[in-house]
Amino acid sequence: MISSALKHVQDIVRRREHIAVFLDYDGTLTPIVSHPEKALLSDSMRETLQALVRQTPVAILSGRDLDDIRQRVNIDAIIYAGSHGFDIAGLRGLRRQEATEFLPALDVAEKELREKLAGTAGALLERKRFSIAAHYRNVIESDVSKVKEAVNEVAMRHGELRKMEGKKVYELLPDIDWDKGKAVLWLLQNLGLDLAKVCPIYIGDDRTDEDAFRALKQYGIGILVSEQSRPTGAIYSLKNPMEVDSFLRELIEMTKLE
């Protein structure tokens, strides 16, 4: 297991003059839950984020829709990137949308997949603006293969879309060279953050966050949120959202002292 970020807060803060913090949502700021709508910020985490954004730039990059993630966090000064970075919005007119030309294909694929999964108990199809997520967390083990097969069949018919796997979810999204890593680099540039002076910190728990870990490998710090050891591009780890909260609070205090 890679070393805990809680043991290296001072080292991380002292890398450069300033920091910028990028965060996933589900599994990072909130625990993984049985239904996506139940993933709510704790009061403690909300207070931590409010304090953090007063000291440093903060962005949340989620697989959720932009409006969904913005409403769940509801802190104006934070930058939000929905649909794995395809839909970005922030203060002072900061805005970027990738792959709007793929929306008609996503509409068709959604209809096809909804029909295929209609008879699979526990399967949850979630349409986001720039992706379609087929959740199988509540599907019995013997039926999981049906979900995978349905997603594969729809993906095969739509070469302009690609399949991505997450925690108990298969997702279809535009097949273009864009991901959370590209989104983070775009944000750093468009926020005018000089990497000679700013150390970007990215904290996430899912496979999509690995793109951001790789993108920041030579520029900043990747922190994986996981109870178990696994291959990752991150250099530090935290076990769960409670440890993320503790780390961010220590980061706040340490930044005040610098």
N, C-alpha and C positions, 0 to 999 in steps of 0.2 A: 504493500500500500504506500502510495506517495505521502509525503509528510503533510501534516495538518497545517492549514493556513493560519490557524490560531497561534501557532508557535513562531510565525514569521511576520507578524503585523509590522513590527518596527522596521524590519529589513525591506518590506514592500513599500512602506511610506517613504523611506529614505532613498529609494532608487533614483527618484528625480524630484524636482521642486514641487510638482503637483501630481494629483491623480485624477482619473475619470473612471466612473464605475458603470459597467454594463451588466445587466442581470436578465436571466430567464425568469419566468413566472412559475408555472406549474412544476412542482418538485424542487424548486429553489427558494422562492418566497413563500410558497404554500405547500403543504404535503400533497402527494398524489392521492386523489379520492376516486370513489366509484363512478361519480358523474361529474362532468366538467363544471356544471353550474354550482357545485358545492365547494369549489376551490376559492376560499375567501381569505383575504389578508387578516392576520391576527392584529389586535390593537397594538401589540408590542412592535410588530414589523412595520405597521403604518407609521408609528411614532419614529422609528428608526429611519425610515425612508424620508420622512419630513425633515428630520435633523440633517441627514446626509446631503440632501439636495440644496440645503442652505450653505453648504461648504464646498461642494464640488459638482461638476456636471454628472447627471445620472440618466441612463437610458434603460428602458426595459424592452427586451426583444422576445416576443412570444409567438408561438404558433397560433394563438388565438386571433380573432379578428381585431383590427385596430380599435374599433369602437368598444368592443367587449373589454379589452385589456385596459383601455383608458378609463372606462366607467368603474372597473373593479378597483383600480388603484386610486384614481381621482385625486391626483396631486398635480396641479397645473404646471409646475416648473420642470417636471420630468418629461423626457422625450420618450415617445412610444413608437415601437415598430411592430406591427401586426403581421400575420401570415408569414412568419419566419423571416421578416425583414423586407418583404415585398411592398409594404405599405407603411410609410414613415411620416410622423407628424410631430412638430414641436412648436415652441413659442417663436415669435417674430417671423412667422411665415415659413418656417422650416417644413418642407414637404417633398416627398418623393414616392411615386408609385411605379412599380415595375410590372411589365407584362399585362397591361390592360387589354391588349389585343387577344389575349387568351381567354377572356371571360366567356365568350360564346361557347368555346370548346368545353370549359368547365361546367357550363349550364347543361350541356348535352350529357356529359359524363356523369354528372350528379343524378340526372333522371334515370340513366341506365343502371347505375349502382344502387339507387334507392329501390328500383324494381327487383333487382337480384337479391337484395338483402331483406326484402319484405317478410320472408318466411323464416328468418333466422332469429330465434329468440335471444334477446340480450344485446344484439348488434345495434349500435347507435351511429347513425350517419349524421355528420355535422358539416354543413356547408359554411365555409368562410369565403370572404370575397375572392381570395386568390388560391384557394385550395379546397379539397374535399377530404374529410377525415372519416375513416371507418374504424370506430372504436370497438374492440372486442373484449374489454376487461370483464364484462358481465356475460360473456358467451360461454357455454359449457365447453370443456376441453375438446370433446369429440366434434364440435361444430366450428372450431376455429379455422380449420382447413377450408371450410365453405366460404368464410369471409375472405381469406387469402386468395382463393380461386376466383371469387367474384371481382376482387380488386384487380387481379392479374388480367382477367379477361377484358375488363374495361380499359385498362392501361394499354393492352395490346391493340385495341381498336383506335386508340388516340395517341399516335406517336409524338404529338406535340406536348404530351404530358409525361411526367416521370413519377415513378412510385418511390415513396420514402417510408422507412419503418421507424417507429418511435416506441415508446413504452405502451404496449397493448393497443397499438393503433397503426393502421396503414393509411398513408396519405398520398393523394394525387395533387401535383402542382405543376406549373409551367416548367417545361424542360429548357431552361435558359441558365446561363452562367451567373447565377445570383443566389446568395445564401446569407446566413447570419454573419459570416466572416466578411463578405463583401459589404454588407450593410454597416458593420462596425467601422470598417476602414473609410467608408463614405461619410459616416457621421464625424469621425475624427477630423477629416479634411474640411467638411462644411461647417464644423463648429470652430474651426481655426485653432485646433489644439496641436501645438508643436510637440512632436514626439521626442524632441531633444529635451523638453522641459516637463512633459506630461507622461505619466506611466498609466496606460489603460489597464484596468482590471476587469476581467470577464468571469462571471460566476454562472454555471449552468450544470444541469444534470443529464441532459438527453443527447442522443446522437447528433441532432442538429447543432448542438452547441460545440461539437468537435470542429466544425468549420471555423467558428470564431477562435477557438484555441489555436488552431493551425495558423490563422491569419495574424494572430498577435504573438506568435512564437518568438519573433526577433524584436518585438516592440514593447511587450508588456507581460502581464501575468494571467494565466488561465487557471481557474480553480474549479475542480469537479466536485459536484455534490453527489455523494454516493456512500452507502453503508458498506458496499463490497468493493474490493479491488478489481479493476478492469483496465484494459488497454485504453490509453487516453493521451491527448496532446497537452493536457493540463500539467502544471508542475506542482500544484498543491491540491489538497482536497479538504472538504468539509462533509460531515456525515449526513446532515439533514437541515431543513429550514431553521431549526432552532440554533444550530451552529452558525448558519449564515447570519442570523440576527446578531448573535454574539460577536461574530467577526466584524460586521459592519459597525456595531457600536464601538468596538475597540479601534476601528479605523477612524471613526469620528473623533474619539478622544486623542488618538495619536496625532491626527492631523492638526488639532488645536494646539498641540505642543510644539509642532515643527515651525 
